[in-house]
Amino acid sequence: MSAEQRLRDLGLVLPMAAAPAANYVPWVMTGSLLVIAGQLPLGPDGIAYRGKLGREVTIEQGVEAARRCGLNLIAQMKAALGDLERVVRVVRLGGFVNSTDSFTEQPKVINGASDLMVGVFGEAGRHARTAVGVNVLPFDVAVEVDAMIEFR
């Protein structure tokens, strides 16, 4: 089954790939690797989740924020590659969670993006990952996720 069909089966529609918010490019190709800049939890009405996990944002909201970041990563993949069938493997995700000092569930939050990659790309969506807590993210978003993808 194609990644596009899996997206449809999950009831998901890819957004337009977001433009950079500063002096960087949204993705870089080198050899057979696609490196995608950190994506924010953007929805149809802009940033969907702001604030810190462990204070304003619940774990469930954090998981959804990470899932939205993952959907935006897939939109960047499509913009860069033209066709999601060119994705060979999701190699790595880097997850950053805007957290209070006592919040320790970052891995659970970033599962929102990880689970989406496996749901869309199957075994090729299984990846290495980091999930770290930070004291602030741009625009006070709750989560940011970047990616490294192997493509053909």
N, CA and C atoms as a LAMMPS dump frame, in Angstrom:
ITEM: TIMESTEP
0
ITEM: NUMBER OF ATOMS
456
ITEM: BOX BOUNDS ff ff ff
-5.0000000000000000e+02 5.0000000000000000e+02
-5.0000000000000000e+02 5.0000000000000000e+02
-5.0000000000000000e+02 5.0000000000000000e+02
ITEM: ATOMS id mol type element x y z
1 1 1 N 0.843 -1.179 0
2 1 2 C 0 0 0
3 1 3 C 0.893 1.249 0
4 2 1 N 0.5 2.246 -0.747
5 2 2 C 1.29 3.473 -0.851
6 2 3 C 1.134 4.348 0.39
7 3 1 N 2.111 5.204 0.605
8 3 2 C 2.049 6.159 1.715
9 3 3 C 0.843 7.08 1.552
10 4 1 N 0.559 7.486 0.335
11 4 2 C -0.604 8.355 0.091
12 4 3 C -1.902 7.648 0.49
13 5 1 N -2.013 6.345 0.17
14 5 2 C -3.21 5.589 0.537
15 5 3 C -3.304 5.437 2.052
16 6 1 N -2.164 5.191 2.702
17 6 2 C -2.173 5.081 4.16
18 6 3 C -2.618 6.391 4.803
19 7 1 N -2.162 7.52 4.248
20 7 2 C -2.618 8.818 4.762
21 7 3 C -4.134 8.926 4.653
22 8 1 N -4.671 8.559 3.496
23 8 2 C -6.125 8.611 3.303
24 8 3 C -6.835 7.682 4.288
25 9 1 N -6.287 6.48 4.468
26 9 2 C -6.89 5.515 5.393
27 9 3 C -6.901 6.044 6.827
28 10 1 N -5.894 6.845 7.166
29 10 2 C -5.824 7.455 8.496
30 10 3 C -6.685 8.716 8.597
31 11 1 N -7.312 9.102 7.475
32 11 2 C -8.159 10.289 7.466
33 11 3 C -7.363 11.581 7.48
34 12 1 N -6.121 11.536 6.973
35 12 2 C -5.24 12.702 7.013
36 12 3 C -5.062 13.31 5.634
37 13 1 N -4.984 14.622 5.599
38 13 2 C -4.708 15.372 4.38
39 13 3 C -3.422 16.145 4.614
40 14 1 N -2.489 16.032 3.684
41 14 2 C -1.232 16.759 3.837
42 14 3 C -1.462 18.256 3.687
43 15 1 N -0.912 19.032 4.598
44 15 2 C -0.964 20.488 4.436
45 15 3 C 0.066 20.922 3.404
46 16 1 N 0.021 22.168 3.036
47 16 2 C 1.094 22.739 2.22
48 16 3 C 2.355 22.755 3.067
49 17 1 N 3.483 22.485 2.445
50 17 2 C 4.752 22.537 3.172
51 17 3 C 4.986 23.971 3.648
52 18 1 N 5.305 24.108 4.924
53 18 2 C 5.495 25.429 5.524
54 18 3 C 6.777 26.081 5.025
55 19 1 N 6.706 27.383 4.831
56 19 2 C 7.889 28.161 4.468
57 19 3 C 8.737 28.387 5.714
58 20 1 N 10.039 28.547 5.548
59 20 2 C 10.9 28.813 6.717
60 20 3 C 10.499 30.098 7.432
61 21 1 N 10.705 30.109 8.754
62 21 2 C 10.365 31.276 9.565
63 21 3 C 11.559 32.193 9.791
64 22 1 N 12.726 31.816 9.263
65 22 2 C 13.941 32.615 9.468
66 22 3 C 14.907 32.319 8.323
67 23 1 N 16.189 32.559 8.527
68 23 2 C 17.197 32.415 7.484
69 23 3 C 17.722 30.983 7.405
70 24 1 N 16.909 30.088 6.849
71 24 2 C 17.293 28.7 6.61
72 24 3 C 16.404 28.146 5.516
73 25 1 N 16.727 26.966 5.033
74 25 2 C 15.895 26.303 4.028
75 25 3 C 15.099 25.193 4.713
76 26 1 N 13.944 24.828 4.176
77 26 2 C 13.117 23.826 4.844
78 26 3 C 13.702 22.421 4.786
79 27 1 N 14.532 22.158 3.789
80 27 2 C 15.147 20.84 3.656
81 27 3 C 16.398 20.94 2.806
82 28 1 N 17.275 19.95 2.99
83 28 2 C 18.506 19.841 2.208
84 28 3 C 18.648 18.388 1.778
85 29 1 N 18.996 18.189 0.496
86 29 2 C 19.311 16.85 -0.001
87 29 3 C 20.818 16.736 -0.128
88 30 1 N 21.365 15.628 0.357
89 30 2 C 22.784 15.341 0.183
90 30 3 C 22.914 13.839 -0.024
91 31 1 N 23.484 13.437 -1.146
92 31 2 C 23.523 12.016 -1.475
93 31 3 C 22.109 11.486 -1.537
94 32 1 N 21.837 10.424 -0.793
95 32 2 C 20.488 9.853 -0.759
96 32 3 C 19.756 10.207 0.536
97 33 1 N 20.218 11.28 1.207
98 33 2 C 19.574 11.715 2.449
99 33 3 C 18.841 13.04 2.257
100 34 1 N 17.682 13.116 2.84
101 34 2 C 16.892 14.337 2.903
102 34 3 C 16.843 14.734 4.37
103 35 1 N 17.374 15.907 4.684
104 35 2 C 17.359 16.414 6.052
105 35 3 C 16.319 17.53 6.095
106 36 1 N 15.347 17.38 6.993
107 36 2 C 14.235 18.33 7.062
108 36 3 C 14.353 19.138 8.346
109 37 1 N 14.272 20.449 8.182
110 37 2 C 14.322 21.363 9.331
111 37 3 C 13.164 21.09 10.276
112 38 1 N 13.331 21.498 11.52
113 38 2 C 12.305 21.304 12.528
114 38 3 C 10.959 21.851 12.087
115 39 1 N 9.93 21.046 12.287
116 39 2 C 8.563 21.431 11.935
117 39 3 C 7.773 21.667 13.21
118 40 1 N 6.911 22.651 13.147
119 40 2 C 6.093 23.051 14.293
120 40 3 C 4.703 22.421 14.179
121 41 1 N 3.924 22.461 15.256
122 41 2 C 2.57 21.884 15.222
123 41 3 C 1.569 22.836 14.566
124 42 1 N 1.775 23.051 13.271
125 42 2 C 0.885 23.945 12.53
126 42 3 C -0.352 23.197 12.078
127 43 1 N -1.464 23.862 12.194
128 43 2 C -2.731 23.345 11.695
129 43 3 C -3.307 24.349 10.715
130 44 1 N -4.544 24.16 10.295
131 44 2 C -5.166 25.06 9.33
132 44 3 C -5.257 26.513 9.812
133 45 1 N -5.287 26.706 11.129
134 45 2 C -5.425 28.052 11.685
135 45 3 C -4.133 28.567 12.301
136 46 1 N -3.002 27.989 11.91
137 46 2 C -1.713 28.421 12.46
138 46 3 C -1.214 27.466 13.522
139 47 1 N -0.463 27.999 14.472
140 47 2 C 0.117 27.164 15.518
141 47 3 C -0.999 26.602 16.393
142 48 1 N -0.99 25.269 16.551
143 48 2 C -2.085 24.608 17.262
144 48 3 C -1.839 24.468 18.759
145 49 1 N -0.595 24.291 19.156
146 49 2 C -0.32 24.048 20.574
147 49 3 C 0.84 24.909 21.034
148 50 1 N 0.564 25.765 22.022
149 50 2 C 1.595 26.617 22.622
150 50 3 C 1.665 26.322 24.11
151 51 1 N 2.852 26.512 24.671
152 51 2 C 3.022 26.361 26.108
153 51 3 C 3.862 25.158 26.472
154 52 1 N 3.988 24.944 27.766
155 52 2 C 4.86 23.903 28.295
156 52 3 C 4.083 22.649 28.674
157 53 1 N 4.676 21.508 28.34
158 53 2 C 4.182 20.243 28.852
159 53 3 C 4.479 20.225 30.343
160 54 1 N 3.521 19.784 31.117
161 54 2 C 3.664 19.799 32.561
162 54 3 C 3.071 21.045 33.184
163 55 1 N 2.576 21.956 32.346
164 55 2 C 1.901 23.149 32.864
165 55 3 C 0.656 23.422 32.019
166 56 1 N 0.773 24.134 30.913
167 56 2 C -0.412 24.486 30.103
168 56 3 C -0.86 23.374 29.161
169 57 1 N 0.055 22.486 28.794
170 57 2 C -0.221 21.487 27.757
171 57 3 C -0.211 20.092 28.381
172 58 1 N -1.268 19.316 28.125
173 58 2 C -1.354 17.949 28.643
174 58 3 C -0.51 17.003 27.778
175 59 1 N -0.266 15.827 28.296
176 59 2 C 0.459 14.821 27.505
177 59 3 C -0.315 14.508 26.231
178 60 1 N -1.62 14.352 26.329
179 60 2 C -2.437 14.039 25.145
180 60 3 C -2.326 15.15 24.099
181 61 1 N -2.358 16.406 24.54
182 61 2 C -2.198 17.519 23.597
183 61 3 C -0.788 17.521 23.007
184 62 1 N 0.204 17.178 23.82
185 62 2 C 1.576 17.096 23.331
186 62 3 C 1.74 16.026 22.271
187 63 1 N 1.099 14.88 22.485
188 63 2 C 1.139 13.809 21.486
189 63 3 C 0.527 14.296 20.182
190 64 1 N -0.611 14.983 20.259
191 64 2 C -1.252 15.518 19.052
192 64 3 C -0.377 16.584 18.399
193 65 1 N 0.294 17.407 19.193
194 65 2 C 1.214 18.408 18.634
195 65 3 C 2.341 17.717 17.871
196 66 1 N 2.9 16.651 18.442
197 66 2 C 3.969 15.91 17.77
198 66 3 C 3.458 15.261 16.491
199 67 1 N 2.234 14.767 16.526
200 67 2 C 1.634 14.175 15.321
201 67 3 C 1.502 15.228 14.227
202 68 1 N 1.084 16.431 14.609
203 68 2 C 0.983 17.514 13.615
204 68 3 C 2.359 17.868 13.059
205 69 1 N 3.37 17.877 13.921
206 69 2 C 4.74 18.107 13.441
207 69 3 C 5.108 17.027 12.427
208 70 1 N 4.763 15.778 12.737
209 70 2 C 5.048 14.678 11.822
210 70 3 C 4.336 14.838 10.493
211 71 1 N 3.093 15.275 10.512
212 71 2 C 2.36 15.504 9.27
213 71 3 C 3.032 16.602 8.451
214 72 1 N 3.522 17.626 9.13
215 72 2 C 4.238 18.691 8.427
216 72 3 C 5.58 18.2 7.886
217 73 1 N 6.226 17.268 8.574
218 73 2 C 7.446 16.644 8.033
219 73 3 C 7.125 15.89 6.743
220 74 1 N 6.032 15.153 6.743
221 74 2 C 5.644 14.407 5.537
222 74 3 C 5.319 15.365 4.399
223 75 1 N 4.706 16.505 4.705
224 75 2 C 4.446 17.515 3.67
225 75 3 C 5.761 18.019 3.08
226 76 1 N 6.776 18.213 3.919
227 76 2 C 8.089 18.632 3.414
228 76 3 C 8.721 17.53 2.561
229 77 1 N 8.548 16.261 2.968
230 77 2 C 9.062 15.147 2.155
231 77 3 C 8.469 15.199 0.758
232 78 1 N 7.164 15.394 0.699
233 78 2 C 6.491 15.433 -0.605
234 78 3 C 6.957 16.627 -1.421
235 79 1 N 7.134 17.782 -0.773
236 79 2 C 7.612 18.97 -1.493
237 79 3 C 9.021 18.741 -2.042
238 80 1 N 9.857 18.095 -1.265
239 80 2 C 11.244 17.876 -1.68
240 80 3 C 11.361 16.784 -2.737
241 81 1 N 10.626 15.693 -2.562
242 81 2 C 10.797 14.513 -3.415
243 81 3 C 9.776 14.42 -4.537
244 82 1 N 8.665 15.133 -4.413
245 82 2 C 7.626 15.074 -5.427
246 82 3 C 6.695 13.877 -5.289
247 83 1 N 7.176 12.803 -4.686
248 83 2 C 6.407 11.566 -4.566
249 83 3 C 6.862 10.851 -3.296
250 84 1 N 5.931 10.558 -2.41
251 84 2 C 6.283 9.889 -1.15
252 84 3 C 6.79 8.469 -1.359
253 85 1 N 6.554 7.898 -2.544
254 85 2 C 7.062 6.551 -2.82
255 85 3 C 8.583 6.543 -2.993
256 86 1 N 9.19 7.708 -3.061
257 86 2 C 10.655 7.792 -3.111
258 86 3 C 11.294 7.622 -1.732
259 87 1 N 10.475 7.671 -0.673
260 87 2 C 11.005 7.48 0.679
261 87 3 C 11.392 6.016 0.846
262 88 1 N 12.671 5.776 1.139
263 88 2 C 13.17 4.426 1.404
264 88 3 C 13.022 4.113 2.89
265 89 1 N 13.367 5.106 3.722
266 89 2 C 13.327 4.886 5.172
267 89 3 C 13.318 6.212 5.905
268 90 1 N 12.565 6.276 6.964
269 90 2 C 12.696 7.369 7.925
270 90 3 C 13.862 6.95 8.814
271 91 1 N 14.967 7.674 8.718
272 91 2 C 16.2 7.288 9.4
273 91 3 C 16.19 7.753 10.852
274 92 1 N 15.79 9.017 11.06
275 92 2 C 15.888 9.593 12.4
276 92 3 C 14.877 10.714 12.572
277 93 1 N 14.295 10.808 13.766
278 93 2 C 13.509 11.969 14.176
279 93 3 C 14.195 12.591 15.379
280 94 1 N 14.188 13.901 15.423
281 94 2 C 14.656 14.629 16.597
282 94 3 C 13.477 15.375 17.188
283 95 1 N 13.117 15.033 18.413
284 95 2 C 11.949 15.636 19.037
285 95 3 C 12.338 16.545 20.186
286 96 1 N 11.773 17.73 20.183
287 96 2 C 12.035 18.744 21.207
288 96 3 C 10.708 19.105 21.858
289 97 1 N 10.661 18.98 23.174
290 97 2 C 9.424 19.201 23.911
291 97 3 C 9.624 20.364 24.875
292 98 1 N 8.824 21.394 24.728
293 98 2 C 8.832 22.558 25.611
294 98 3 C 8.283 22.081 26.957
295 99 1 N 9.167 21.946 27.963
296 99 2 C 8.811 21.243 29.193
297 99 3 C 9.126 22.04 30.448
298 100 1 N 8.335 21.775 31.48
299 100 2 C 8.701 22.265 32.812
300 100 3 C 9.887 21.444 33.309
301 101 1 N 10.549 21.93 34.345
302 101 2 C 11.721 21.226 34.885
303 101 3 C 11.393 19.817 35.366
304 102 1 N 10.185 19.596 35.81
305 102 2 C 9.838 18.291 36.381
306 102 3 C 9.17 17.342 35.385
307 103 1 N 8.912 17.787 34.161
308 103 2 C 8.246 16.935 33.171
309 103 3 C 9.252 15.943 32.589
310 104 1 N 8.912 14.649 32.599
311 104 2 C 9.85 13.624 32.128
312 104 3 C 9.247 12.668 31.101
313 105 1 N 8.128 13.031 30.509
314 105 2 C 7.448 12.137 29.566
315 105 3 C 7.696 12.52 28.105
316 106 1 N 8.853 13.117 27.803
317 106 2 C 9.157 13.515 26.433
318 106 3 C 9.033 12.361 25.432
319 107 1 N 9.536 11.149 25.767
320 107 2 C 9.391 10.05 24.802
321 107 3 C 7.936 9.748 24.454
322 108 1 N 7.056 9.799 25.435
323 108 2 C 5.636 9.54 25.192
324 108 3 C 5.066 10.6 24.249
325 109 1 N 5.458 11.851 24.433
326 109 2 C 4.977 12.937 23.581
327 109 3 C 5.435 12.728 22.139
328 110 1 N 6.707 12.459 21.94
329 110 2 C 7.255 12.337 20.583
330 110 3 C 6.747 11.079 19.884
331 111 1 N 6.191 10.137 20.646
332 111 2 C 5.545 8.988 20.002
333 111 3 C 4.457 9.432 19.029
334 112 1 N 3.878 10.612 19.233
335 112 2 C 2.882 11.116 18.291
336 112 3 C 3.436 11.192 16.88
337 113 1 N 4.67 11.654 16.73
338 113 2 C 5.319 11.718 15.417
339 113 3 C 5.812 10.342 14.991
340 114 1 N 6.401 9.603 15.928
341 114 2 C 6.934 8.274 15.597
342 114 3 C 5.831 7.331 15.126
343 115 1 N 4.725 7.311 15.85
344 115 2 C 3.616 6.429 15.475
345 115 3 C 3.071 6.804 14.094
346 116 1 N 3.033 8.091 13.785
347 116 2 C 2.558 8.528 12.475
348 116 3 C 3.489 8.013 11.373
349 117 1 N 4.796 8.103 11.571
350 117 2 C 5.735 7.638 10.546
351 117 3 C 5.546 6.152 10.267
352 118 1 N 5.373 5.356 11.308
353 118 2 C 5.151 3.918 11.12
354 118 3 C 3.788 3.687 10.468
355 119 1 N 2.789 4.457 10.856
356 119 2 C 1.464 4.321 10.265
357 119 3 C 1.439 4.634 8.784
358 120 1 N 2.249 5.59 8.358
359 120 2 C 2.257 6.018 6.95
360 120 3 C 3.254 5.214 6.112
361 121 1 N 4.429 4.902 6.669
362 121 2 C 5.481 4.261 5.886
363 121 3 C 5.722 2.798 6.258
364 122 1 N 4.956 2.246 7.203
365 122 2 C 5.141 0.858 7.598
366 122 3 C 6.515 0.649 8.22
367 123 1 N 7.126 -0.482 7.942
368 123 2 C 8.445 -0.792 8.51
369 123 3 C 9.481 0.258 8.125
370 124 1 N 9.34 0.86 6.954
371 124 2 C 10.28 1.909 6.525
372 124 3 C 10.143 3.16 7.39
373 125 1 N 9.088 3.245 8.176
374 125 2 C 8.89 4.387 9.069
375 125 3 C 9.556 4.224 10.419
376 126 1 N 10.081 3.033 10.718
377 126 2 C 10.773 2.813 12.001
378 126 3 C 12.119 3.516 11.949
379 127 1 N 12.461 4.22 13.008
380 127 2 C 13.591 5.141 12.962
381 127 3 C 14.31 5.224 14.298
382 128 1 N 15.523 5.761 14.245
383 128 2 C 16.225 6.163 15.466
384 128 3 C 15.633 7.506 15.881
385 129 1 N 15.827 7.89 17.157
386 129 2 C 15.141 9.086 17.612
387 129 3 C 15.776 9.671 18.86
388 130 1 N 15.607 10.971 19.003
389 130 2 C 15.85 11.625 20.282
390 130 3 C 14.54 12.275 20.708
391 131 1 N 14.358 12.385 22.011
392 131 2 C 13.186 13.062 22.568
393 131 3 C 13.683 13.796 23.803
394 132 1 N 13.881 15.101 23.659
395 132 2 C 14.479 15.872 24.748
396 132 3 C 13.553 16.996 25.198
397 133 1 N 13.699 17.348 26.454
398 133 2 C 12.972 18.483 27.008
399 133 3 C 13.826 19.73 26.893
400 134 1 N 13.195 20.835 26.531
401 134 2 C 13.871 22.128 26.436
402 134 3 C 13.043 23.162 27.19
403 135 1 N 13.674 24.264 27.574
404 135 2 C 12.933 25.233 28.383
405 135 3 C 12.117 26.219 27.554
406 136 1 N 12.369 26.288 26.245
407 136 2 C 11.564 27.157 25.379
408 136 3 C 11.785 26.735 23.925
409 137 1 N 10.765 26.932 23.101
410 137 2 C 10.857 26.691 21.658
411 137 3 C 10.352 27.938 20.933
412 138 1 N 10.699 28.099 19.656
413 138 2 C 10.24 29.269 18.904
414 138 3 C 8.718 29.424 18.978
415 139 1 N 8.278 30.649 19.117
416 139 2 C 6.851 30.996 19.167
417 139 3 C 6.133 30.327 20.333
418 140 1 N 6.877 29.841 21.314
419 140 2 C 6.34 29.137 22.481
420 140 3 C 5.555 27.89 22.095
421 141 1 N 5.926 27.241 20.959
422 141 2 C 5.238 26.002 20.579
423 141 3 C 5.543 24.927 21.603
424 142 1 N 4.653 23.955 21.689
425 142 2 C 4.812 22.868 22.652
426 142 3 C 5.832 21.836 22.194
427 143 1 N 5.919 21.621 20.87
428 143 2 C 6.759 20.558 20.321
429 143 3 C 7.328 21.011 18.982
430 144 1 N 8.54 20.542 18.685
431 144 2 C 9.152 20.706 17.367
432 144 3 C 9.843 19.395 17.034
433 145 1 N 9.741 18.96 15.768
434 145 2 C 10.355 17.703 15.354
435 145 3 C 11.059 17.907 14.011
436 146 1 N 12.31 17.4 13.93
437 146 2 C 13.026 17.409 12.651
438 146 3 C 13.239 15.968 12.193
439 147 1 N 13.781 15.784 10.985
440 147 2 C 13.895 14.425 10.444
441 147 3 C 15.045 14.283 9.465
442 148 1 N 15.496 13.044 9.358
443 148 2 C 16.444 12.635 8.323
444 148 3 C 15.815 11.431 7.61
445 149 1 N 15.734 11.515 6.283
446 149 2 C 15.039 10.529 5.465
447 149 3 C 15.996 9.999 4.403
448 150 1 N 15.988 8.699 4.16
449 150 2 C 16.69 8.12 3.025
450 150 3 C 15.704 8.064 1.87
451 151 1 N 16.168 8.436 0.674
452 151 2 C 15.277 8.419 -0.492
453 151 3 C 15.968 7.804 -1.694
454 152 1 N 15.163 7.465 -2.689
455 152 2 C 15.712 6.952 -3.96
456 152 3 C 15.4 7.923 -5.069
